[in-house]
């Protein structure tokens, strides 16, 4: 079986998909209580590191994605495919799963 080496620069999303670097989850609550690993929620915020060319419309033309590399986004909690490259966590998701651009 051939070995495939993945890095952020070698992952190119297709169609309307985006590759997002997941932000670190909160270490403690607003009241100052430290959270153990098992109690942390999956983060829903991340930074876009790669964007696909866009979805094809019915007439065959490409529809440009609304997001671009470098945007911080809020995405659906259970959306996409989780990918771990080294110690960093990423998620590959469809543009429709992005809820907002965080400014």
Beta strands, then each sheet from edge to edge (+ up, - down):
strand 1: 17-22
strand 2: 45-51
strand 3: 55-56
strand 4: 62-63
strand 5: 72-75
strand 6: 81-85
strand 7: 88-94
strand 8: 98-102
sheet 1: 6+ 7- 1+ 2- 5+ 8-
sheet 2: 3+ 4-
end
